[in-house]
Amino acid sequence: MEKLELIMQSNLRVRPPSRGFASAPLPRVGVTRSRNTSNASSFASNTKERAAVVTELQDNIIFSSGRGTDSSDKDANSKSKAFKGKSRTGYNDLSVPTVSIPETQRHEKNHEVPRSTDPRRYTFAIVFRNTYQVKQILRERFPGRAMKPIRHKLADQVAGMQLKCIRRLVQAGLGVVLLDNDNSIPHENEKWNQTNNICVLIDPYKDRDLLLQEFKREKDELAIKRGQANSRLGMETIESLKNICFSPALELQLTHNIIYNAFRDYDKDEWVLERHEELSCWDVVDVCFPLHDRTFNNAFFAEYRKRTFDFRLSKATTGNSERWAIEELRLHFGERVAFLFAFMHIYSKMLGPLTAVCVIYYVGFRFVPGYTWNYYLLGLSILGFGVVSLWAPAMMLVWERETRTLTEKWNLQSYKDTIFERNDENPSFEYTWVKNEITHEMEKQPKKSKKRLIRATMFFFVALSSVIQCIILMPFLQWYVWSKLAPTCDSVRCTKEQNCYHFLNCFKSKDSTVGTDRWVYILLQGVLLGLMIDTVFYELFNWFSATFVKWENVRKKSEFENRLIHRKFVFVWSNWFFWFLTLAFFYLPYGDRVNALFRSVGWSWAIIYNWDPTILTLDTLFVTPLVVTQLLNMVLETWLPYLIRKIKGKPMSCRSCTSSWISSLNCVVRRNDRKKKHRRDANMTAHKLADEVSRTTRFFVPVLGYSDDSNEYTAYQILAESKLPVFDTSSDYLDACIQFSYVVMFTVVWPLLPFPAFCNNVLEVRGDAFRLLFGHRRPMPRRDVSIGEWATVLHYANVMAITIVSALLVMYHFGAYVSLQDDNYCDFTFDNASMVPFMSIDYNRSRSPDQCYAMRQKPWFREQVLIFIILEHIGFGFRYLMLQLDKTPTSISNPSYLRLKQIREYTSQRTAHSNVFEYIRELRDIFDKYDVDNTDQLQEEDLVLFLADWTFKEPGELQKRSGIIFRYMDKNKLGKVSFSTCCLMLQHAHHDRFFSALLGIYDHLDDHRNEQVRLNNDAIQIRRVLRAQSADDDVRFKTYRNSQESTDDKQSDLVTTSGGGVQMF
């Protein structure tokens, strides 16, 4: 590998600029970088035709733009408009998403873009570990190994590996800049740079064709691994296209793949590397992460706050076709983040009309005088049952239609994986290396599973969690009961006993009206309960869920995430709703029996006042915990990070003056000098590393105080951002599912429940955007095709909610049905009514107490069970009928669109030029010479001879690296390489920097010859260049050999003459 790195050095020679400034850019040809400026108007919709934006490895997107000439584009646009006029339904180009990339961000071919105009130049950052951190890694990896023998050599080894990493990054074609971590360089707001870690910024745009070359290599490798290499041989090459514009998300994926390939050791197997006790490149890398584009983030967030929702009812179910934010998020952060915001938009828009209906219904009955409680319950039962059996499946149906629209528009049907997701192995997967007796290859075998332990532990955990929740939440229940039943301070009891203290065991107000002292007391109880449920229990159950899934030891990361989603929902759902379900089905119906049980076991101290269920109405029990938990969630996730950012973002004048005065003391100066000297001696600094790169190689790596782009990152800021958590969508989906369960289950007892949920969502989406852009590390783009298992979780929540709502109807609303059928004796005014079970109502406040008491004493259990079964089946029937509606929008299912899409697919694939087929024919002739068995496959020895013949190299030169070459070309690990694989890899071998170094195509001492190879995109022309270079090498070698022979002859004649003289003498 070291020899290959030295061979590759010549390909990336950089003219050394002055220290502290980056090198001048190359003119950008072929690939257009999609940049974003801070102009907020750039996010508005633009009807002007734009070039195609490449977002994934899909051929129909690449070749949809034709061959890239302007005339063809104009013709295509005119034909498309003509066809659209004839079509009955409007056709949207779903293969190429119409996104709002400003025209100022697009640059024509051969137009040089100055560096000073680059709003964002660096897309990735790498933080190297210092010597102490590497020592800790080695201690964890080899716990029984003595560290004293290598303690003095470890610093040199770490420095050597850091140098190797920088050299490989530069050889891969990436622009590399080191941030000064040794000098205190004051920047704006005094952002100092002294750190113990070296921060590296990656610029993928230094080489104008680097991303295009990696894009082509990835497409070929993907076709080889899928077994579709033969189908790609006759396709049009990417080099014939012009003005390709990569989306920022795809740029990050390509750059990520280049970095990981640069750090990969191809000359060793993976199992050898894991057992190897020496340092590798990844051992000295602490974190490698994509950087935020601060200019885009500020402009996007400013515009997003203004245009978060379009509240027109007609837009609630029409999809995201006009939602610019979803498209922008998709282009910059990938489909996973875009689906989250799309789902929150659809869910909130569906929640809006329901909120309006519920608020109007509640207000309409709340202020109407007279006995209206039974009519209120009757209407509320219809409303709540409609929410769970009609609105909930309708919302999921609308989201399914939206998902299919986005899937079609973003072209997610045929290709679901990205470059980043190619390695889908679970990071916590435990395995052992076992040799396969058939293939003789080392393979990963999972360790023995703990399924029996998991089953026993999960059963024990479910039982234990129920007991723990009962033990912890029961005191809250009793405390809440006490606060509702506590007397007033001027009551007879307090006057008689003289032991009442205000706000401790008595209050001034009789009820908990908003603003009273009793309301404040109950509010504090709700805050403590919210913290207990939303923080302590939530984190505890999340940890248990992740632990159980880790014990299952699944291989794939996707399977791990799916199982974790189900575990989280089950555990967190039971945690959240244990309080409400216990109140609804246990405490309110049987509270007097609970108090009797407390007296029988000697817990009379927990019962202070007589049990009165009418004071503990179910609707008021939901208000405080629900509103408080939603408010706490919003404060902790949105407002608090926003305030911290505002405070830290402002310059602290007093703090600055104090720190500058303290730093001027002599003792502080001496201490800082000692720390600086120790840091320089123990760790490699940025300047020292750059000097070592220049001394040992031909590369120059600049060292900057802060990045020379619009972000202006310093080393300290990079290190601080690397410590931030990565933005994860699972917590947001889980909160949405829990809130969805709240709405569909308990609207039947409190119609105002959708209102706080809707208000929370309006602010939550802004909070999610803030956390994504400013509060978390930028996530790697993930190409999801939907919200995944979270849609299944929503269906689970809906099914459970139908059963729970049916039970609530027969327990809390049954009295209204019976009373209306029996002259309405048990009716109440709205002020005197209470949401309690039918058997616990206070008949003394009813319209006719005697008749109401007689009706309540009748046995109604059989009727309640029968009605429960009927309601449950009706609910499931309505849900089934609603979900049977068409899930595909007519805009993408009508025959005109399908036919036009079919025509587009048939005409988008273009056949390659004749020189490609000439290349295949010539390569086939040479391949058949070494394919003696006619299997269309070559073993390692024959493959090396074939490659030597094709590249005009001596077989002995390639045989030195035969193992690496064969391992690199055998993508599917079959033990042999097919002709189609050879054809695809050799067609663009000059663009693959590692493969070209293996084949010896580039000469590290002759840049002129390297440029001759690079300027030829035709494989036949490249082979002719290689042939000419080989002939020149032979001529030079013969000339050199003849000169050496003539020199040797002259020396031999001189020696013979001298020898003859001696003999004659």
Steps between C-alpha positions, in 0.01 A plus 500: 500500500782742575648446154161555341457824690836623372396405147178699535669816630571637155137506399410768753786744494398829654682823443599622849340836583598713792438354846153580619334531160339230290612418152326653203209303358492313177242598241193286546406304194234232467361495853312794643499539873163584651574780745262697717514866580345691782241662277168402647323557172686206355259268681200637320356304213647580162337409172817539297633176351802362680749227441446159651609451859657161560390363836579127477658225292219467247550481128169654396590816690841519342394443143174690515676821410629367171860560399519833668491739205293811531312441177390157606380637829293762325354245263419267785328779690294602197394141435410453863283812497329388180426158641373652823248705309357192333480300822183507703686503830798711580830315498771583747855386438529269796834352396672835528374690806431866441691669780587858568873528449582863422642583162793665676602161625531350151810566293553429136767278362854634493402784731744534785346572836722701735547361847395826657145447369467147638237517776595155623817326402556229761237229545669254737712524811730239652621522859813301582542339839790614713750263656309461824177411318677241286651350815151466646380328183785250519427429865139420419597283204782313675413505871777259600776669304771691683519861381842589645713356215316704236435813704804683363440383142128564493529871428717429195261230380201729534682777315594255225142383457373858491754574229385190312135611521579845360706348220220262402239777500710712269574202276125436475461843334342680794595848606647486851538793739621486860364737760753658732469341843822639650468879488232711665365689202224746598203483271161666535352455847843372613476143373835356603656210316722319750406132512676170557348354184583570138200605289503434126261661252416317178436681172361260235495770233875550463501252213227602262418144390548314827132461593405412144766230491390360835140510379589292195707257704216452746251432222729238351569339835130494582423330168775242562376415848143469377603273215394760241842572353408356159208741465726800557755420235310660214365802686600857434794615710475788743786685333267586209271695731546861599390731781417225747395656828538278807273564794679586827377173651653294220820704521529406868447133423761504224750685717435264789570204274824654371624556855418149613662345192811711560534368855433141401787250485437297186813291540364326811180311573258635754552212741876556486455867579282425802760263643784733412645668807652797318329830443282562198366820350168481681677451833622860490172645367270613779207607284431565132181696441336734244499870575200728510461765236440796726398732219233262381387420854447865594317586179287186507400535866409866457273413210365181659372685805291722275358231273472191717136418430247582234173475692268491200272199533537414131873449554464260792485190279665609175852402600835676503511609136512867605694461822838639424639412843465125447692518173774712649538269799512200273774648282716599798428236764356203312167325479492385863488856634265611223251223582496608865400857417257385231328272752479775763349734242234249394423398859469862615281600206270206566495596868397859424140439387449248781620759752257760367204260517587383852551852637175625349316198638634546852445875512149455359394276790711662771310828514149372427278506813273216604526124516719429199755252637345187350473660158861610537608145582296360213655735248845452653468123467420537130786747457753286688394181326526675165850621587629150574313312226488758217743787554797286607486260201425799273818668622702183431334470158592859412858436613516182292390697194758766582769234539423353160505845344839580649632155414402552138620859490836423660545179300533273802328192360779315324801600713477516877863498614760773484875490503502577871253220575698240309661392826184401685669310781380561851779676698415298811497167315714244682667238284793266460707424191442148366652350186252387239591147389350549154638841400803482734425858602475641851142598576324666790288269711273649770571405854256284689170683535341572836140440395405299807652760728324774304159333534540439871640847561232675296223320689668587826554858386138552397383372838763698687429821311129470582581456868745791498251728328233403750733570791613836360177625344261390773636764743446754224140384472445524874675836509281625217189373678610679816555829313153480347329407831700725735279748693515875485690684769181663638310173521352365824753219517801734480344738752433216741834314474723807463757303296440634149776686319435679177634325189611202710177334608235760418416749227299818463304384193248217500573384146801495267403794282782643292702752699401383848738363761356148467559517122864604555548210741354250252711656226815430700382142540457477124852635445648232724288230338596627154869489590456150635318372188669705230856488631570224752271226373547598137877473512487186714270317259702619201811355657326171573369483143845552349651246739252228408552558128877486543463167676322365194827556305354566155738535207339778295472858616158536336367198689644639823323832445168331417507285812602796711200695371259229611666457840503873564138542413385212718701602805458877468130469414437292811699751706317805372146366523532301820392810695195573285385139455538434872290806580235419240451127557621439854516797734185692410268195480644325805655781707297421809621140490860620467460713810347205683801291400733767638312492832518120519880494455555776753555793260232721646748788503470510120124564524419837649162586355197305387495372145304715255545396133305797367783734596753290304341526158679325219515803272670720760745222585628517141553873485796557727723202411436529127552875468795501738679211328451662159627832638802337667583313183489823304712687754768232526526425129442842342495806723791409727743421213386817324568715807837335556596568141388861529699550821813329370474673166519848654831652602541514878674828565538460876619147470746601229644781711537275802663220302742740332600651838557155652694381198744790540626371838851357493404172667226444248736578212758253630237233553368545144854477364555172686172360370587607148844337519354178641239492224765546234718227647224245558290557188549593139396857423348618175809693391729209584278258308491728196880531507535122518269458199704751298828341609410139422280551193450743213178636647437828676223516760408853613439584866228759561384678809140456384343366182512735205132471411174641624490263799835617644546194720778498756660193652315554826166528319564181304586318822189640671274401211643149501374459857141581405253212465408395148148601397279192535143479377393211725426718804283734291304211351455348845364827639262528204376143552442559872314821425296324231403238760396778740271657241330185373453341845392783727318750280190302594528629859657844444429667164761772552778243480586565129550871573824474707620228264452728200664797670791279599546381141501853361793582725653151489577509128682828549683347794596198292634728231700694758649184649584369154669820386661631818467268797628170362775370280408471135374148420622298208228490229296181509288395203187365666193410295250583777482549874552125530377312805357814653203461264445154647521649849224747410278214391571322830403815690177531302401138563565525875316833511182346355488249784574762766246749363232230491572424865488870593166540322329219689654610831464881487233569236265211560296696756414766245357240260293335776379832640388630162299182453338540845363859504851639560485477880881490547579820313719777644590856433846551355632660820377219728593211271814290524672258262487191723380141446126449485493313831681788677287799400362729771125446457425776754590763240292345224167619368308229691714352779265217599441369150871541419597301810258222407634486145861489623430207731385275217753242370630619166811283463360272225378791294837674537690193384270453203526865397880485539523205259268668249685834512838331463389309191340809350820695558714237334252484211513876441879490519516218246266678258696824527831328430354332192479831316743566220848561642649622172422857389346538157784729394738204492254218426308626198571325167638815337768542763589131505534492121710815497720354775539181300598696191749697701660185642526345155655811344721616787758221470750593232733258328871558520707631212670270253840541667362331812405191301839509331656503844287202608596304186871564543486421873310180426763380257770535763279357774428184300871430466524442873151352551605151398201326661246736334332574836506876450692517830870541579694378797769708667796387287314531169354835606845648561624378160191646335545838668868507410411434136237771496713768669825403321674425825743232591316213676762496772421862584133423570565166664658683792156642576288213366330427833391862549387532138293183513344587835411846375336373180316207658213714629267208575772280655444216254865406465496602132434810290258510206548672166227756568674599824831542321330700226335747739804545723754540218276738306552766765809372677675833446235665719541249781806629681569186699439261210712709263785489751466122524519466123790743472319725254643815653870574522580684819801665334331618179202732535486557124426137436239497776322792337494314168315214664262724691395706197382189313160368602492235229635166622644419155684832490633440850632162394672659202656755731616220726638316198688810387629557849609138520677533163671816619602318815644217289689746280636682801587172664677373189686830463598486863603134468705571184671790670573280799633224271725743312629636829562147623682413173726801531579412858561138398739606221681724740534219751614257229757744371622562848507131569693427176753759583551346835541163344744632239683682769 
